Amino acid sequence: MITEEEAVKEDAIENLFCKKFEKLPRHQMTEDVSKIFIQLCFSKRNDIVIPEDKKPFLYKLIEKRLSLFTYEIKDSRIILFLAMVAQTPGTAVMYLTYLQYYCKKHNIREITFDNFSMEIFPMGFPSDEDLHTLWEETKVKRNEGGAANLVDFIGSLKSIQFETV
């Protein structure tokens, strides 16, 4: 478990979470996920419009959480696919946080469907088990009691964010 003193460092997320996420083995998509991915590939960027009242919970969470990062996702296909692959709020935040790290490392300001699928995750995605293990490894023991997860320490994103104007 990570101490709160370690968690509040500006590079804590980079060093204690992102670098570990980056090294996780990638696995091929299941047949069902692959079918959806292919359908999204053949859709155009603006073809998928989801009315606000029809957006799944994770889709809304991802949209809201993106405001904390300094990269952009303007393609709803990516958000929809991430919501499907992540399946839980914690996993969705893990993916978004790793994407911030990847963008900063490669000087990418916008994630497109092409760079998402061909550069960032060309070999598939981490397993649910590996993500769960990483989640458990990045729990933070709070000084006032209880626990949180490192990816929720927004100040610890500083080393992987672009400077804003």
N, C-alpha and C positions, 0 to 999 in steps of 0.2 A: 504494500500500500504506500502511496506517495504522501509525504507530509504536506501540509498547507504551505509551509515555507518554500518547499521545492516547487509547488504548483503555481505560485504567484510570480515566478521568474518569467521575464519576457520571452524566453526561448524554451519554456517548459514543454509546450505542446509540440514544438518542432522536435526536440530531443527525446522526449519521453513517450510520445505518441506517433507522430508522423513517420519518423525514421523506422519505427517498428512496423507500422502499417505497410510502408513501402516494401518491406522484406517478406511480407506474408505471401505464401504460395498462392498462385492464381489457379482457378479451376474453371473448366468449361461450363457453359451455361447448360441447364437442363433442357430437354427437348421443348417443354412448354415455354420457358423463358426465351429460348432461341426463336421460336415462332413469333412471339410478340416483338422481339428485337428486330426480326426481319420485316415485319409489318411496319414498324416505326421507321426503318431504313427507307422503305419505299414511299413513306408519307413525306410530304413536303413540310418544311419548318412551320409554316403557318396553317397547315391543314387541320391540326388538332387544336380545337378551341373547347375548353371545358368551362361551362357556366359555373359561376362561383358556388352555387348551391349544390352542384354535382361533383365538386372536387373532393377526392378522398382526403381523409384527415392528414395522412403523411404528405400528400401533395401540398396542402396548405402550410404544414409545418416547414417543409423545405423552402417554399416561397418566402415565408416569414424569416427563417433563419439566414437565408441568403443576404439579407440586409446587413448582417454583421461582418460580411466578408468583402474583400476588395477586388474580387473577380466577378464576372457576370455570366449568367446563363439566361439567354433570351429565348431559347428553344424549348418549348413546352414538352417536346418528346423526351428530352433528357430528364426533366423533372419527373415526368410520369414513369419513366424507366427506373430512375433512382428510387422512387416511392415503392415500386414493385419489388426491386431487388433488396432494398433495405428491410422492409417488413416491420421494423420497430423504430420508434423515435430515436433511441440511442444509436442504432446502426445508421440511420439517416444522417445524424449529426456527425458521426465518424466519417462517413463518405464525404460530406461537405467540407469538413476540416481537412481531410487529406487532399481534396481538390484544391483548397487554398494553398497548401504546401507545394503541390505539384505546379500550380500556376506561378507562384513566386520563384520556384527553382528554375523554371523554364521560361520565365518572363512572358507568360500568356495572360492576357487581361480578360479574354472571353472564352468560355468553353463552348465549342460547337459540337454538333453530333459527330462530325468526322474526327476531331481530335479526341473526343471522349472515347470513341470506339476503336480508333486506329492507333492512337498514341498513348493514352492514359491507361486503358484497360484492353489492350489488344489480345491478351492471353486469358481473358476471363476475369473473375472476381474472387476475392478471398472467401473462404468457406464461412458459414455461419458459426461454426465451432471456433475457428481462429479469431473471428471478430469478437465473439463472446469472451474468449480468453484475454484478448487485448483490452476489452472493456473492463474486465476484472482487474487486470494489471495496472490500469490507469485510474483506479479509484483513489480518491483523496480523503485522508482522515482529517476532518475539520477540527480546528482547535476548540470550538465551542461544542463539539460532539457531533456525531453523525458522520455521514460520508457524502461525497459528491463525486462527479467524474471530471477528470482533467479537461475534457473537451468543453466543459461548461465554464471554464475560467477564461473569460473573454480577454482579459488583459494579457494573458499568456500567449495570445495569437500574434503579438507585435512583431516577432522576428520573421513571421511568414506572410505578413501583409505588405501590400504596396503602399508607398507613401501617398496620402490623399492630398489633393490640392485644396 
